[in-house]
Amino acid sequence: MYWIYRELLCMLKSASALRVWPGDRQLSCGIREHFGKTAMKLPHRRQFLHLAAGVAALPAAPRIAWADTYPSRPVHLLVGYAAGGTIDIVARLIGQWLSKRFGQSFIVENRPGAATNIATEAVTRSPPDGYTLLVAGLSTNMINQSLYTNLNFDFTRDIAMVGALVHRPSSWK
């Protein structure tokens, strides 16, 4: 919004300096030069009217809504594997780091079974507010989608990836 005000002020200030005098020369970029001093060329009338209408409509525009700070309550990290496994350890380390970073509790819950489908279904049934997150291997859930025909969720449709916690080199080279 600031740039609209700046452009309007620039146009109004430069309007008085845009008189055509003998000896003026037009540069290729649309700027006139008068005795070594440059001035902006006035925009077309339609552009000026669009800009003026935009400035006039700014007070009617809704104000920016400030969101609550996230997280405002404890966040649950659901792990689809047994306690003590690699993904559980990673989830607990990340949860501890996030707790220090955000000043809010990140609770790690293990819900093993059915090749992570129990934890994944619990996340898909929770409200999509960002307070229940799934910590799981992407490949396991993609394989489960093709193996199990009667899942109560569609992994690619119901789960949105927030970020990757671990990156490991591929052994297939």
Secondary structure as UniProt FT lines:
FT   HELIX           2..15
FT   TURN            16..17
FT   TURN            22..23
FT   STRAND          25..26
FT   TURN            28..29
FT   STRAND          31..34
FT   TURN            35..36
FT   STRAND          37..40
FT   HELIX           45..57
FT   HELIX           58..60
FT   STRAND          75..79
FT   TURN            83..84
FT   HELIX           86..102
FT   STRAND          106..110
FT   HELIX           114..116
FT   HELIX           117..125
FT   STRAND          132..135
FT   HELIX           138..147
FT   HELIX           155..158
//
